Amino acid sequence: MTDRELLELAAKAAGINIFSWTPGGHPTTDGEYTGIWNPLIDDGDALRLANALKLSICHTLCEAPTAHGTAMVGYAPWEKGAPICSERYDGIEGRDAATRLAITRAAAEIGRLTP
């Protein structure tokens, strides 16, 4: 799935209206999230998306000899059967990007399942 498809489905899940795309490939939205919205690259957009969808975020981490781990994101009402999305990262610096991607993938899956 392309970044654009991920973002379109994630926006659908959160009820965010994408009305255009910048030349750099970032969605432009209106309503509550006016302006450029991209949870794949913006920590704030990713956190607001996770909060809007009541996503749960969990990390596993191995500290030595090089820090690596997994960011896991799932839909809080587990009984609804939404899948858990996970992204592995190497080094603490990769944790934020992996978390944003896992959040966006989980939201996209919810958007895909939404009529």
PDB file as gemmi writes it, atoms N, CA and C in Angstrom:
CRYST1    1.000    1.000    1.000  90.00  90.00  90.00 P 1                      
ATOM      1  N   MET A   1       0.851  -1.174   0.000  1.00  0.00           N  
ATOM      2  CA  MET A   1       0.000   0.000   0.000  1.00  0.00           C  
ATOM      3  C   MET A   1       0.898   1.239   0.000  1.00  0.00           C  
ATOM      4  N   THR A   2       0.546   2.218  -0.794  1.00  0.00           N  
ATOM      5  CA  THR A   2       1.345   3.445  -0.861  1.00  0.00           C  
ATOM      6  C   THR A   2       1.049   4.342   0.340  1.00  0.00           C  
ATOM      7  N   ASP A   3       1.935   5.314   0.570  1.00  0.00           N  
ATOM      8  CA  ASP A   3       1.703   6.280   1.646  1.00  0.00           C  
ATOM      9  C   ASP A   3       0.388   7.016   1.420  1.00  0.00           C  
ATOM     10  N   ARG A   4       0.116   7.355   0.183  1.00  0.00           N  
ATOM     11  CA  ARG A   4      -1.122   8.085  -0.118  1.00  0.00           C  
ATOM     12  C   ARG A   4      -2.346   7.247   0.255  1.00  0.00           C  
ATOM     13  N   GLU A   5      -2.336   5.966  -0.101  1.00  0.00           N  
ATOM     14  CA  GLU A   5      -3.456   5.087   0.248  1.00  0.00           C  
ATOM     15  C   GLU A   5      -3.590   4.951   1.769  1.00  0.00           C  
ATOM     16  N   LEU A   6      -2.456   4.801   2.463  1.00  0.00           N  
ATOM     17  CA  LEU A   6      -2.486   4.726   3.930  1.00  0.00           C  
ATOM     18  C   LEU A   6      -3.125   5.970   4.524  1.00  0.00           C  
ATOM     19  N   LEU A   7      -2.685   7.135   4.051  1.00  0.00           N  
ATOM     20  CA  LEU A   7      -3.199   8.395   4.594  1.00  0.00           C  
ATOM     21  C   LEU A   7      -4.675   8.598   4.277  1.00  0.00           C  
ATOM     22  N   GLU A   8      -5.095   8.221   3.079  1.00  0.00           N  
ATOM     23  CA  GLU A   8      -6.511   8.362   2.722  1.00  0.00           C  
ATOM     24  C   GLU A   8      -7.387   7.485   3.605  1.00  0.00           C  
ATOM     25  N   LEU A   9      -6.963   6.239   3.843  1.00  0.00           N  
ATOM     26  CA  LEU A   9      -7.754   5.338   4.690  1.00  0.00           C  
ATOM     27  C   LEU A   9      -7.718   5.765   6.157  1.00  0.00           C  
ATOM     28  N   ALA A  10      -6.560   6.240   6.626  1.00  0.00           N  
ATOM     29  CA  ALA A  10      -6.455   6.715   8.007  1.00  0.00           C  
ATOM     30  C   ALA A  10      -7.351   7.932   8.219  1.00  0.00           C  
ATOM     31  N   ALA A  11      -7.357   8.840   7.250  1.00  0.00           N  
ATOM     32  CA  ALA A  11      -8.222  10.018   7.340  1.00  0.00           C  
ATOM     33  C   ALA A  11      -9.690   9.600   7.358  1.00  0.00           C  
ATOM     34  N   LYS A  12     -10.041   8.647   6.532  1.00  0.00           N  
ATOM     35  CA  LYS A  12     -11.421   8.141   6.503  1.00  0.00           C  
ATOM     36  C   LYS A  12     -11.824   7.612   7.876  1.00  0.00           C  
ATOM     37  N   ALA A  13     -10.941   6.845   8.503  1.00  0.00           N  
ATOM     38  CA  ALA A  13     -11.249   6.268   9.819  1.00  0.00           C  
ATOM     39  C   ALA A  13     -11.505   7.353  10.854  1.00  0.00           C  
ATOM     40  N   ALA A  14     -10.759   8.450  10.774  1.00  0.00           N  
ATOM     41  CA  ALA A  14     -10.875   9.522  11.765  1.00  0.00           C  
ATOM     42  C   ALA A  14     -11.867  10.609  11.352  1.00  0.00           C  
ATOM     43  N   GLY A  15     -12.497  10.456  10.196  1.00  0.00           N  
ATOM     44  CA  GLY A  15     -13.455  11.458   9.734  1.00  0.00           C  
ATOM     45  C   GLY A  15     -12.794  12.754   9.295  1.00  0.00           C  
ATOM     46  N   ILE A  16     -11.570  12.664   8.804  1.00  0.00           N  
ATOM     47  CA  ILE A  16     -10.828  13.838   8.353  1.00  0.00           C  
ATOM     48  C   ILE A  16     -11.009  13.974   6.845  1.00  0.00           C  
ATOM     49  N   ASN A  17     -11.346  15.178   6.406  1.00  0.00           N  
ATOM     50  CA  ASN A  17     -11.599  15.437   4.992  1.00  0.00           C  
ATOM     51  C   ASN A  17     -10.326  15.896   4.291  1.00  0.00           C  
ATOM     52  N   ILE A  18      -9.796  15.062   3.396  1.00  0.00           N  
ATOM     53  CA  ILE A  18      -8.662  15.456   2.551  1.00  0.00           C  
ATOM     54  C   ILE A  18      -9.250  16.064   1.289  1.00  0.00           C  
ATOM     55  N   PHE A  19      -8.900  17.324   1.007  1.00  0.00           N  
ATOM     56  CA  PHE A  19      -9.463  17.932  -0.190  1.00  0.00           C  
ATOM     57  C   PHE A  19      -8.441  18.180  -1.283  1.00  0.00           C  
ATOM     58  N   SER A  20      -7.147  18.052  -0.975  1.00  0.00           N  
ATOM     59  CA  SER A  20      -6.137  18.179  -2.025  1.00  0.00           C  
ATOM     60  C   SER A  20      -4.811  17.615  -1.521  1.00  0.00           C  
ATOM     61  N   TRP A  21      -3.846  17.558  -2.425  1.00  0.00           N  
ATOM     62  CA  TRP A  21      -2.510  17.053  -2.104  1.00  0.00           C  
ATOM     63  C   TRP A  21      -1.489  18.076  -2.544  1.00  0.00           C  
ATOM     64  N   THR A  22      -0.462  18.304  -1.736  1.00  0.00           N  
ATOM     65  CA  THR A  22       0.604  19.237  -2.098  1.00  0.00           C  
ATOM     66  C   THR A  22       1.486  18.577  -3.163  1.00  0.00           C  
ATOM     67  N   PRO A  23       2.284  19.361  -3.876  1.00  0.00           N  
ATOM     68  CA  PRO A  23       3.217  18.763  -4.842  1.00  0.00           C  
ATOM     69  C   PRO A  23       4.177  17.771  -4.188  1.00  0.00           C  
ATOM     70  N   GLY A  24       4.460  17.935  -2.891  1.00  0.00           N  
ATOM     71  CA  GLY A  24       5.332  17.016  -2.175  1.00  0.00           C  
ATOM     72  C   GLY A  24       4.634  15.755  -1.702  1.00  0.00           C  
ATOM     73  N   GLY A  25       3.330  15.637  -1.978  1.00  0.00           N  
ATOM     74  CA  GLY A  25       2.593  14.432  -1.629  1.00  0.00           C  
ATOM     75  C   GLY A  25       1.968  14.426  -0.241  1.00  0.00           C  
ATOM     76  N   HIS A  26       1.781  15.604   0.345  1.00  0.00           N  
ATOM     77  CA  HIS A  26       1.150  15.690   1.656  1.00  0.00           C  
ATOM     78  C   HIS A  26      -0.319  16.082   1.504  1.00  0.00           C  
ATOM     79  N   PRO A  27      -1.206  15.438   2.242  1.00  0.00           N  
ATOM     80  CA  PRO A  27      -2.620  15.786   2.144  1.00  0.00           C  
ATOM     81  C   PRO A  27      -2.926  17.113   2.830  1.00  0.00           C  
ATOM     82  N   THR A  28      -3.835  17.849   2.233  1.00  0.00           N  
ATOM     83  CA  THR A  28      -4.324  19.094   2.804  1.00  0.00           C  
ATOM     84  C   THR A  28      -5.759  18.842   3.241  1.00  0.00           C  
ATOM     85  N   THR A  29      -6.055  19.254   4.466  1.00  0.00           N  
ATOM     86  CA  THR A  29      -7.362  18.953   5.046  1.00  0.00           C  
ATOM     87  C   THR A  29      -8.084  20.225   5.454  1.00  0.00           C  
ATOM     88  N   ASP A  30      -9.358  20.069   5.725  1.00  0.00           N  
ATOM     89  CA  ASP A  30     -10.125  21.180   6.286  1.00  0.00           C  
ATOM     90  C   ASP A  30     -10.915  20.665   7.469  1.00  0.00           C  
ATOM     91  N   GLY A  31     -11.669  21.539   8.089  1.00  0.00           N  
ATOM     92  CA  GLY A  31     -12.416  21.138   9.277  1.00  0.00           C  
ATOM     93  C   GLY A  31     -11.532  21.243  10.514  1.00  0.00           C  
ATOM     94  N   GLU A  32     -11.608  20.259  11.387  1.00  0.00           N  
ATOM     95  CA  GLU A  32     -10.862  20.279  12.646  1.00  0.00           C  
ATOM     96  C   GLU A  32      -9.358  20.275  12.419  1.00  0.00           C  
ATOM     97  N   TYR A  33      -8.896  19.625  11.359  1.00  0.00           N  
ATOM     98  CA  TYR A  33      -7.464  19.527  11.057  1.00  0.00           C  
ATOM     99  C   TYR A  33      -7.147  20.330   9.804  1.00  0.00           C  
ATOM    100  N   THR A  34      -7.295  21.651   9.862  1.00  0.00           N  
ATOM    101  CA  THR A  34      -7.053  22.491   8.705  1.00  0.00           C  
ATOM    102  C   THR A  34      -5.564  22.597   8.430  1.00  0.00           C  
ATOM    103  N   GLY A  35      -5.181  22.381   7.192  1.00  0.00           N  
ATOM    104  CA  GLY A  35      -3.789  22.507   6.779  1.00  0.00           C  
ATOM    105  C   GLY A  35      -3.220  21.176   6.349  1.00  0.00           C  
ATOM    106  N   ILE A  36      -1.890  21.109   6.310  1.00  0.00           N  
ATOM    107  CA  ILE A  36      -1.229  19.862   5.936  1.00  0.00           C  
ATOM    108  C   ILE A  36      -1.339  18.894   7.106  1.00  0.00           C  
ATOM    109  N   TRP A  37      -1.746  17.662   6.805  1.00  0.00           N  
ATOM    110  CA  TRP A  37      -1.940  16.620   7.815  1.00  0.00           C  
ATOM    111  C   TRP A  37      -1.193  15.382   7.352  1.00  0.00           C  
ATOM    112  N   ASN A  38      -0.218  14.947   8.138  1.00  0.00           N  
ATOM    113  CA  ASN A  38       0.521  13.758   7.736  1.00  0.00           C  
ATOM    114  C   ASN A  38       1.071  13.036   8.968  1.00  0.00           C  
ATOM    115  N   PRO A  39       0.313  12.082   9.505  1.00  0.00           N  
ATOM    116  CA  PRO A  39       0.761  11.347  10.687  1.00  0.00           C  
ATOM    117  C   PRO A  39       1.963  10.437  10.434  1.00  0.00           C  
ATOM    118  N   LEU A  40       2.345  10.248   9.173  1.00  0.00           N  
ATOM    119  CA  LEU A  40       3.546   9.464   8.890  1.00  0.00           C  
ATOM    120  C   LEU A  40       4.820  10.230   9.225  1.00  0.00           C  
ATOM    121  N   ILE A  41       4.751  11.561   9.207  1.00  0.00           N  
ATOM    122  CA  ILE A  41       5.947  12.362   9.464  1.00  0.00           C  
ATOM    123  C   ILE A  41       5.793  13.334  10.627  1.00  0.00           C  
ATOM    124  N   ASP A  42       4.585  13.541  11.125  1.00  0.00           N  
ATOM    125  CA  ASP A  42       4.344  14.521  12.180  1.00  0.00           C  
ATOM    126  C   ASP A  42       3.879  13.822  13.453  1.00  0.00           C  
ATOM    127  N   ASP A  43       4.671  13.931  14.529  1.00  0.00           N  
ATOM    128  CA  ASP A  43       4.323  13.286  15.800  1.00  0.00           C  
ATOM    129  C   ASP A  43       2.962  13.744  16.321  1.00  0.00           C  
ATOM    130  N   GLY A  44       2.682  15.040  16.218  1.00  0.00           N  
ATOM    131  CA  GLY A  44       1.412  15.574  16.715  1.00  0.00           C  
ATOM    132  C   GLY A  44       0.217  15.017  15.957  1.00  0.00           C  
ATOM    133  N   ASP A  45       0.328  14.967  14.641  1.00  0.00           N  
ATOM    134  CA  ASP A  45      -0.762  14.398  13.835  1.00  0.00           C  
ATOM    135  C   ASP A  45      -0.975  12.929  14.182  1.00  0.00           C  
ATOM    136  N   ALA A  46       0.122  12.197  14.388  1.00  0.00           N  
ATOM    137  CA  ALA A  46       0.009  10.773  14.729  1.00  0.00           C  
ATOM    138  C   ALA A  46      -0.657  10.591  16.092  1.00  0.00           C  
ATOM    139  N   LEU A  47      -0.274  11.404  17.081  1.00  0.00           N  
ATOM    140  CA  LEU A  47      -0.874  11.277  18.410  1.00  0.00           C  
ATOM    141  C   LEU A  47      -2.352  11.644  18.387  1.00  0.00           C  
ATOM    142  N   ARG A  48      -2.702  12.719  17.673  1.00  0.00           N  
ATOM    143  CA  ARG A  48      -4.115  13.095  17.571  1.00  0.00           C  
ATOM    144  C   ARG A  48      -4.919  12.002  16.873  1.00  0.00           C  
ATOM    145  N   LEU A  49      -4.335  11.360  15.853  1.00  0.00           N  
ATOM    146  CA  LEU A  49      -5.000  10.265  15.155  1.00  0.00           C  
ATOM    147  C   LEU A  49      -5.215   9.091  16.110  1.00  0.00           C  
ATOM    148  N   ALA A  50      -4.182   8.726  16.853  1.00  0.00           N  
ATOM    149  CA  ALA A  50      -4.300   7.629  17.823  1.00  0.00           C  
ATOM    150  C   ALA A  50      -5.369   7.940  18.865  1.00  0.00           C  
ATOM    151  N   ASN A  51      -5.395   9.170  19.354  1.00  0.00           N  
ATOM    152  CA  ASN A  51      -6.394   9.551  20.351  1.00  0.00           C  
ATOM    153  C   ASN A  51      -7.802   9.549  19.775  1.00  0.00           C  
ATOM    154  N   ALA A  52      -7.954  10.054  18.563  1.00  0.00           N  
ATOM    155  CA  ALA A  52      -9.274  10.109  17.932  1.00  0.00           C  
ATOM    156  C   ALA A  52      -9.868   8.714  17.757  1.00  0.00           C  
ATOM    157  N   LEU A  53      -9.008   7.735  17.487  1.00  0.00           N  
ATOM    158  CA  LEU A  53      -9.486   6.368  17.236  1.00  0.00           C  
ATOM    159  C   LEU A  53      -9.367   5.461  18.459  1.00  0.00           C  
ATOM    160  N   LYS A  54      -8.911   6.039  19.586  1.00  0.00           N  
ATOM    161  CA  LYS A  54      -8.743   5.278  20.832  1.00  0.00           C  
ATOM    162  C   LYS A  54      -7.800   4.092  20.631  1.00  0.00           C  
ATOM    163  N   LEU A  55      -6.676   4.356  19.953  1.00  0.00           N  
ATOM    164  CA  LEU A  55      -5.687   3.315  19.716  1.00  0.00           C  
ATOM    165  C   LEU A  55      -4.796   3.153  20.944  1.00  0.00           C  
ATOM    166  N   SER A  56      -4.376   1.943  21.194  1.00  0.00           N  
ATOM    167  CA  SER A  56      -3.431   1.653  22.271  1.00  0.00           C  
ATOM    168  C   SER A  56      -2.059   1.450  21.655  1.00  0.00           C  
ATOM    169  N   ILE A  57      -1.031   2.007  22.313  1.00  0.00           N  
ATOM    170  CA  ILE A  57       0.334   1.931  21.812  1.00  0.00           C  
ATOM    171  C   ILE A  57       1.197   1.233  22.858  1.00  0.00           C  
ATOM    172  N   CYS A  58       1.993   0.277  22.413  1.00  0.00           N  
ATOM    173  CA  CYS A  58       2.862  -0.474  23.310  1.00  0.00           C  
ATOM    174  C   CYS A  58       4.209  -0.668  22.621  1.00  0.00           C  
ATOM    175  N   HIS A  59       5.277  -0.689  23.411  1.00  0.00           N  
ATOM    176  CA  HIS A  59       6.619  -0.902  22.866  1.00  0.00           C  
ATOM    177  C   HIS A  59       7.293  -2.063  23.573  1.00  0.00           C  
ATOM    178  N   THR A  60       8.043  -2.834  22.814  1.00  0.00           N  
ATOM    179  CA  THR A  60       8.983  -3.789  23.386  1.00  0.00           C  
ATOM    180  C   THR A  60      10.359  -3.235  23.054  1.00  0.00           C  
ATOM    181  N   LEU A  61      11.310  -3.405  23.940  1.00  0.00           N  
ATOM    182  CA  LEU A  61      12.625  -2.824  23.730  1.00  0.00           C  
ATOM    183  C   LEU A  61      13.710  -3.720  24.288  1.00  0.00           C  
ATOM    184  N   CYS A  62      14.752  -3.890  23.518  1.00  0.00           N  
ATOM    185  CA  CYS A  62      15.943  -4.596  23.960  1.00  0.00           C  
ATOM    186  C   CYS A  62      17.073  -3.573  23.950  1.00  0.00           C  
ATOM    187  N   GLU A  63      17.683  -3.313  25.085  1.00  0.00           N  
ATOM    188  CA  GLU A  63      18.682  -2.246  25.206  1.00  0.00           C  
ATOM    189  C   GLU A  63      20.070  -2.617  24.699  1.00  0.00           C  
ATOM    190  N   ALA A  64      20.495  -3.847  24.849  1.00  0.00           N  
ATOM    191  CA  ALA A  64      21.900  -4.148  24.554  1.00  0.00           C  
ATOM    192  C   ALA A  64      22.012  -5.234  23.499  1.00  0.00           C  
ATOM    193  N   PRO A  65      23.032  -5.270  22.688  1.00  0.00           N  
ATOM    194  CA  PRO A  65      24.090  -4.262  22.571  1.00  0.00           C  
ATOM    195  C   PRO A  65      23.646  -3.046  21.775  1.00  0.00           C  
ATOM    196  N   THR A  66      22.680  -3.201  20.861  1.00  0.00           N  
ATOM    197  CA  THR A  66      22.118  -2.034  20.167  1.00  0.00           C  
ATOM    198  C   THR A  66      20.626  -2.037  20.430  1.00  0.00           C  
ATOM    199  N   ALA A  67      20.116  -0.875  20.747  1.00  0.00           N  
ATOM    200  CA  ALA A  67      18.692  -0.770  21.067  1.00  0.00           C  
ATOM    201  C   ALA A  67      17.856  -1.072  19.825  1.00  0.00           C  
ATOM    202  N   HIS A  68      16.925  -1.978  19.967  1.00  0.00           N  
ATOM    203  CA  HIS A  68      15.946  -2.242  18.926  1.00  0.00           C  
ATOM    204  C   HIS A  68      14.663  -2.655  19.628  1.00  0.00           C  
ATOM    205  N   GLY A  69      13.589  -2.586  18.926  1.00  0.00           N  
ATOM    206  CA  GLY A  69      12.319  -2.931  19.535  1.00  0.00           C  
ATOM    207  C   GLY A  69      11.211  -2.966  18.509  1.00  0.00           C  
ATOM    208  N   THR A  70      10.005  -2.999  19.024  1.00  0.00           N  
ATOM    209  CA  THR A  70       8.817  -3.047  18.183  1.00  0.00           C  
ATOM    210  C   THR A  70       7.773  -2.100  18.746  1.00  0.00           C  
ATOM    211  N   ALA A  71       7.178  -1.304  17.873  1.00  0.00           N  
ATOM    212  CA  ALA A  71       6.039  -0.467  18.237  1.00  0.00           C  
ATOM    213  C   ALA A  71       4.786  -1.225  17.806  1.00  0.00           C  
ATOM    214  N   MET A  72       3.886  -1.454  18.749  1.00  0.00           N  
ATOM    215  CA  MET A  72       2.647  -2.173  18.455  1.00  0.00           C  
ATOM    216  C   MET A  72       1.464  -1.248  18.735  1.00  0.00           C  
ATOM    217  N   VAL A  73       0.527  -1.215  17.812  1.00  0.00           N  
ATOM    218  CA  VAL A  73      -0.638  -0.350  17.943  1.00  0.00           C  
ATOM    219  C   VAL A  73      -1.874  -1.175  17.651  1.00  0.00           C  
ATOM    220  N   GLY A  74      -2.865  -1.065  18.520  1.00  0.00           N  
ATOM    221  CA  GLY A  74      -4.117  -1.787  18.330  1.00  0.00           C  
ATOM    222  C   GLY A  74      -5.305  -0.932  18.720  1.00  0.00           C  
ATOM    223  N   TYR A  75      -6.452  -1.359  18.293  1.00  0.00           N  
ATOM    224  CA  TYR A  75      -7.695  -0.665  18.593  1.00  0.00           C  
ATOM    225  C   TYR A  75      -8.113  -1.016  20.009  1.00  0.00           C  
ATOM    226  N   ALA A  76      -8.360  -0.013  20.839  1.00  0.00           N  
ATOM    227  CA  ALA A  76      -8.616  -0.218  22.263  1.00  0.00           C  
ATOM    228  C   ALA A  76      -9.774  -1.178  22.563  1.00  0.00           C  
ATOM    229  N   PRO A  77     -10.922  -1.062  21.912  1.00  0.00           N  
ATOM    230  CA  PRO A  77     -11.969  -2.056  22.194  1.00  0.00           C  
ATOM    231  C   PRO A  77     -11.626  -3.384  21.505  1.00  0.00           C  
ATOM    232  N   TRP A  78     -10.727  -4.147  22.128  1.00  0.00           N  
ATOM    233  CA  TRP A  78     -10.202  -5.362  21.499  1.00  0.00           C  
ATOM    234  C   TRP A  78     -11.294  -6.308  21.022  1.00  0.00           C  
ATOM    235  N   GLU A  79     -12.446  -6.300  21.673  1.00  0.00           N  
ATOM    236  CA  GLU A  79     -13.496  -7.237  21.289  1.00  0.00           C  
ATOM    237  C   GLU A  79     -14.017  -6.981  19.878  1.00  0.00           C  
ATOM    238  N   LYS A  80     -13.750  -5.824  19.318  1.00  0.00           N  
ATOM    239  CA  LYS A  80     -14.196  -5.543  17.956  1.00  0.00           C  
ATOM    240  C   LYS A  80     -13.334  -6.251  16.919  1.00  0.00           C  
ATOM    241  N   GLY A  81     -12.230  -6.853  17.340  1.00  0.00           N  
ATOM    242  CA  GLY A  81     -11.441  -7.675  16.437  1.00  0.00           C  
ATOM    243  C   GLY A  81     -10.499  -6.931  15.517  1.00  0.00           C  
ATOM    244  N   ALA A  82     -10.248  -5.656  15.763  1.00  0.00           N  
ATOM    245  CA  ALA A  82      -9.313  -4.928  14.901  1.00  0.00           C  
ATOM    246  C   ALA A  82      -7.910  -5.497  15.095  1.00  0.00           C  
ATOM    247  N   PRO A  83      -7.170  -5.632  14.028  1.00  0.00           N  
ATOM    248  CA  PRO A  83      -5.830  -6.212  14.130  1.00  0.00           C  
ATOM    249  C   PRO A  83      -4.847  -5.275  14.822  1.00  0.00           C  
ATOM    250  N   ILE A  84      -3.784  -5.853  15.310  1.00  0.00           N  
ATOM    251  CA  ILE A  84      -2.683  -5.083  15.876  1.00  0.00           C  
ATOM    252  C   ILE A  84      -1.656  -4.880  14.768  1.00  0.00           C  
ATOM    253  N   CYS A  85      -1.186  -3.666  14.606  1.00  0.00           N  
ATOM    254  CA  CYS A  85      -0.139  -3.364  13.632  1.00  0.00           C  
ATOM    255  C   CYS A  85       1.157  -3.156  14.391  1.00  0.00           C  
ATOM    256  N   SER A  86       2.233  -3.698  13.871  1.00  0.00           N  
ATOM    257  CA  SER A  86       3.509  -3.530  14.547  1.00  0.00           C  
ATOM    258  C   SER A  86       4.591  -3.168  13.542  1.00  0.00           C  
ATOM    259  N   GLU A  87       5.559  -2.410  14.018  1.00  0.00           N  
ATOM    260  CA  GLU A  87       6.697  -1.994  13.205  1.00  0.00           C  
ATOM    261  C   GLU A  87       7.952  -2.146  14.048  1.00  0.00           C  
ATOM    262  N   ARG A  88       8.928  -2.841  13.516  1.00  0.00           N  
ATOM    263  CA  ARG A  88      10.201  -3.026  14.211  1.00  0.00           C  
ATOM    264  C   ARG A  88      11.091  -1.822  13.955  1.00  0.00           C  
ATOM    265  N   TYR A  89      11.890  -1.463  14.946  1.00  0.00           N  
ATOM    266  CA  TYR A  89      12.835  -0.365  14.768  1.00  0.00           C  
ATOM    267  C   TYR A  89      14.193  -0.745  15.331  1.00  0.00           C  
ATOM    268  N   ASP A  90      15.215  -0.140  14.768  1.00  0.00           N  
ATOM    269  CA  ASP A  90      16.584  -0.302  15.233  1.00  0.00           C  
ATOM    270  C   ASP A  90      17.063   1.049  15.728  1.00  0.00           C  
ATOM    271  N   GLY A  91      17.527   1.083  16.946  1.00  0.00           N  
ATOM    272  CA  GLY A  91      17.998   2.330  17.530  1.00  0.00           C  
ATOM    273  C   GLY A  91      16.845   3.175  18.018  1.00  0.00           C  
ATOM    274  N   ILE A  92      17.098   3.865  19.095  1.00  0.00           N  
ATOM    275  CA  ILE A  92      16.064   4.713  19.690  1.00  0.00           C  
ATOM    276  C   ILE A  92      15.568   5.754  18.684  1.00  0.00           C  
ATOM    277  N   GLU A  93      16.444   6.233  17.808  1.00  0.00           N  
ATOM    278  CA  GLU A  93      16.056   7.259  16.838  1.00  0.00           C  
ATOM    279  C   GLU A  93      15.001   6.744  15.860  1.00  0.00           C  
ATOM    280  N   GLY A  94      14.891   5.441  15.678  1.00  0.00           N  
ATOM    281  CA  GLY A  94      13.891   4.878  14.778  1.00  0.00           C  
ATOM    282  C   GLY A  94      12.544   4.637  15.430  1.00  0.00           C  
ATOM    283  N   ARG A  95      12.486   4.779  16.755  1.00  0.00           N  
ATOM    284  CA  ARG A  95      11.254   4.472  17.481  1.00  0.00           C  
ATOM    285  C   ARG A  95      10.106   5.387  17.083  1.00  0.00           C  
ATOM    286  N   ASP A  96      10.359   6.680  16.968  1.00  0.00           N  
ATOM    287  CA  ASP A  96       9.274   7.607  16.639  1.00  0.00           C  
ATOM    288  C   ASP A  96       8.682   7.312  15.261  1.00  0.00           C  
ATOM    289  N   ALA A  97       9.536   7.095  14.267  1.00  0.00           N  
ATOM    290  CA  ALA A  97       9.052   6.808  12.909  1.00  0.00           C  
ATOM    291  C   ALA A  97       8.262   5.503  12.879  1.00  0.00           C  
ATOM    292  N   ALA A  98       8.749   4.485  13.590  1.00  0.00           N  
ATOM    293  CA  ALA A  98       8.048   3.199  13.630  1.00  0.00           C  
ATOM    294  C   ALA A  98       6.691   3.345  14.307  1.00  0.00           C  
ATOM    295  N   THR A  99       6.633   4.149  15.353  1.00  0.00           N  
ATOM    296  CA  THR A  99       5.368   4.365  16.058  1.00  0.00           C  
ATOM    297  C   THR A  99       4.376   5.104  15.176  1.00  0.00           C  
ATOM    298  N   ARG A 100       4.842   6.146  14.487  1.00  0.00           N  
ATOM    299  CA  ARG A 100       3.940   6.876  13.577  1.00  0.00           C  
ATOM    300  C   ARG A 100       3.406   5.961  12.485  1.00  0.00           C  
ATOM    301  N   LEU A 101       4.271   5.120  11.926  1.00  0.00           N  
ATOM    302  CA  LEU A 101       3.843   4.207  10.866  1.00  0.00           C  
ATOM    303  C   LEU A 101       2.841   3.183  11.403  1.00  0.00           C  
ATOM    304  N   ALA A 102       3.088   2.631  12.579  1.00  0.00           N  
ATOM    305  CA  ALA A 102       2.158   1.654  13.156  1.00  0.00           C  
ATOM    306  C   ALA A 102       0.799   2.294  13.437  1.00  0.00           C  
ATOM    307  N   ILE A 103       0.796   3.518  13.935  1.00  0.00           N  
ATOM    308  CA  ILE A 103      -0.464   4.239  14.184  1.00  0.00           C  
ATOM    309  C   ILE A 103      -1.215   4.435  12.872  1.00  0.00           C  
ATOM    310  N   THR A 104      -0.516   4.907  11.858  1.00  0.00           N  
ATOM    311  CA  THR A 104      -1.156   5.173  10.568  1.00  0.00           C  
ATOM    312  C   THR A 104      -1.660   3.887   9.934  1.00  0.00           C  
ATOM    313  N   ARG A 105      -0.890   2.804  10.031  1.00  0.00           N  
ATOM    314  CA  ARG A 105      -1.332   1.520   9.485  1.00  0.00           C  
ATOM    315  C   ARG A 105      -2.565   1.003  10.213  1.00  0.00           C  
ATOM    316  N   ALA A 106      -2.595   1.123  11.542  1.00  0.00           N  
ATOM    317  CA  ALA A 106      -3.768   0.679  12.305  1.00  0.00           C  
ATOM    318  C   ALA A 106      -4.991   1.509  11.918  1.00  0.00           C  
ATOM    319  N   ALA A 107      -4.811   2.822  11.804  1.00  0.00           N  
ATOM    320  CA  ALA A 107      -5.925   3.685  11.405  1.00  0.00           C  
ATOM    321  C   ALA A 107      -6.390   3.349   9.991  1.00  0.00           C  
ATOM    322  N   ALA A 108      -5.456   3.075   9.093  1.00  0.00           N  
ATOM    323  CA  ALA A 108      -5.818   2.722   7.724  1.00  0.00           C  
ATOM    324  C   ALA A 108      -6.617   1.430   7.692  1.00  0.00           C  
ATOM    325  N   GLU A 109      -6.246   0.488   8.520  1.00  0.00           N  
ATOM    326  CA  GLU A 109      -6.998  -0.787   8.580  1.00  0.00           C  
ATOM    327  C   GLU A 109      -8.420  -0.538   9.080  1.00  0.00           C  
ATOM    328  N   ILE A 110      -8.562   0.334  10.075  1.00  0.00           N  
ATOM    329  CA  ILE A 110      -9.902   0.683  10.547  1.00  0.00           C  
ATOM    330  C   ILE A 110     -10.673   1.372   9.424  1.00  0.00           C  
ATOM    331  N   GLY A 111     -10.001   2.279   8.681  1.00  0.00           N  
ATOM    332  CA  GLY A 111     -10.646   2.949   7.546  1.00  0.00           C  
ATOM    333  C   GLY A 111     -11.052   1.961   6.462  1.00  0.00           C  
ATOM    334  N   ARG A 112     -10.220   0.973   6.221  1.00  0.00           N  
ATOM    335  CA  ARG A 112     -10.528  -0.055   5.206  1.00  0.00           C  
ATOM    336  C   ARG A 112     -11.764  -0.858   5.606  1.00  0.00           C  
ATOM    337  N   LEU A 113     -11.931  -1.094   6.902  1.00  0.00           N  
ATOM    338  CA  LEU A 113     -13.071  -1.875   7.383  1.00  0.00           C  
ATOM    339  C   LEU A 113     -14.329  -1.046   7.569  1.00  0.00           C  
ATOM    340  N   THR A 114     -14.211   0.294   7.435  1.00  0.00           N  
ATOM    341  CA  THR A 114     -15.338   1.188   7.615  1.00  0.00           C  
ATOM    342  C   THR A 114     -16.091   1.337   6.299  1.00  0.00           C  
ATOM    343  N   PRO A 115     -17.414   1.124   6.328  1.00  0.00           N  
ATOM    344  CA  PRO A 115     -18.190   1.252   5.078  1.00  0.00           C  
ATOM    345  C   PRO A 115     -18.226   2.678   4.553  1.00  0.00           C  
TER     346      PRO A 115                                                      
END                                                                             
